[in-house]
Amino acid sequence: MTLQEKIKHIRDITMSPYNKINIALEKMDEDVEKTIKLLIEEKQTDPTDMANRVTNAGIVYSYVHNHKVGAMIVLSCQTDFVARNDLFINLAKDICMHICSSPIAPVVIDKSEVSPLEITRISKEVTDANKNKPAHILDKIIVGKYDIYVSDYCLLNQKFVKDDKFTINQLIQSAASTLGEKITIKQFIKMKNDIGYVRLNSDDTANMNKGIRPEYTVTSLN
């Protein structure tokens, strides 16, 4: 393998800048596997690096239970190398199974997507039920009600149905730490044989910000 081929191979796996690859290769006496290991370890110890990475690879994974309920997600990572990894694929399966099994259907991926109208609704509901309480108490109750909403309806904040010691976000971060890449959920769908609950793209988010929840009738999952 030529030096250029080594650099390309390492770049494809680690997505590290070329200057870092050259430095690491020289440090590891051009041993490709040792260089990859070094670069991945460096990335794992730099949380700001993880947060700023771009996730352009990944998989679309679907799961259907007894032809009654199904889920599909787009789980993204940085490289095709990780997208083919069994740990990554099993993570996608676990998330789909969670979406199917969760007693409360998730509405959005994370709290940044909660509709402003939903926040207004929570505030009004609390205010109407506690008219005699002072403002600072009302504020605390509103925050508490909002936190409950987030934990119930935001996918990343939901407790994992197979082990409620972890949230879905913690499950993802654990896999990301092991695999050395940023992992994100970009889209998800939950469908039942009567109603489909859909979170697809930015258009859906825009609709939800207007207070419109995407719902579709599903005639069959067969």
Secondary structure as the mmCIF struct_conf table of DSSP 4:
data_model
#
loop_
_struct_conf.conf_type_id
_struct_conf.id
_struct_conf.beg_label_comp_id
_struct_conf.beg_label_asym_id
_struct_conf.beg_label_seq_id
_struct_conf.end_label_comp_id
_struct_conf.end_label_asym_id
_struct_conf.end_label_seq_id
HELX_RH_AL_P HELX_RH_AL_P1 LEU A 3 THR A 14
HELX_RH_AL_P HELX_RH_AL_P2 TYR A 18 LYS A 27
TURN_TY1_P TURN_TY1_P1 MET A 28 GLU A 30
HELX_RH_AL_P HELX_RH_AL_P3 VAL A 32 GLN A 44
TURN_TY1_P TURN_TY1_P2 THR A 45 THR A 45
HELX_RH_AL_P HELX_RH_AL_P4 PRO A 47 ALA A 51
TURN_TY1_P TURN_TY1_P3 ASN A 52 ASN A 52
STRN STRN1 ALA A 57 HIS A 65
TURN_TY1_P TURN_TY1_P4 ASN A 66 LYS A 68
STRN STRN2 VAL A 69 CYS A 77
BEND BEND1 GLN A 78 GLN A 78
HELX_RH_AL_P HELX_RH_AL_P5 ASP A 80 ALA A 83
TURN_TY1_P TURN_TY1_P5 ARG A 84 ARG A 84
BEND BEND2 ASN A 85 ASN A 85
HELX_RH_AL_P HELX_RH_AL_P6 ASP A 86 SER A 101
BEND BEND3 PRO A 103 ILE A 104
STRN STRN3 VAL A 108 VAL A 108
BEND BEND4 ILE A 109 ASP A 110
HELX_RH_3T_P HELX_RH_3T_P1 LYS A 111 GLU A 113
BEND BEND5 VAL A 114 VAL A 114
HELX_RH_AL_P HELX_RH_AL_P7 PRO A 116 ALA A 129
TURN_TY1_P TURN_TY1_P6 ASN A 130 ASN A 132
BEND BEND6 LYS A 133 LYS A 133
HELX_RH_AL_P HELX_RH_AL_P8 ALA A 135 TYR A 153
STRN STRN4 CYS A 154 CYS A 154
HELX_RH_3T_P HELX_RH_3T_P2 LEU A 155 ASN A 157
BEND BEND7 GLN A 158 GLN A 158
STRN STRN5 LYS A 159 LYS A 159
HELX_LH_PP_P HELX_LH_PP_P1 PHE A 160 PHE A 160
TURN_TY1_P TURN_TY1_P7 VAL A 161 LYS A 162
TURN_TY1_P TURN_TY1_P8 ASP A 164 LYS A 165
BEND BEND8 PHE A 166 PHE A 166
STRN STRN6 THR A 167 THR A 167
HELX_RH_AL_P HELX_RH_AL_P9 ILE A 168 LEU A 179
TURN_TY1_P TURN_TY1_P9 GLY A 180 GLY A 180
BEND BEND9 GLU A 181 GLU A 181
STRN STRN7 THR A 184 LYS A 192
BEND BEND10 ASN A 193 ASP A 194
STRN STRN8 ILE A 195 ARG A 199
BEND BEND11 ASN A 201 ASN A 201
HELX_RH_AL_P HELX_RH_AL_P10 SER A 202 ASN A 209
TURN_TY1_P TURN_TY1_P10 LYS A 210 GLY A 211
HELX_LH_PP_P HELX_LH_PP_P2 ILE A 212 PRO A 214
STRN STRN9 GLU A 215 THR A 217
#
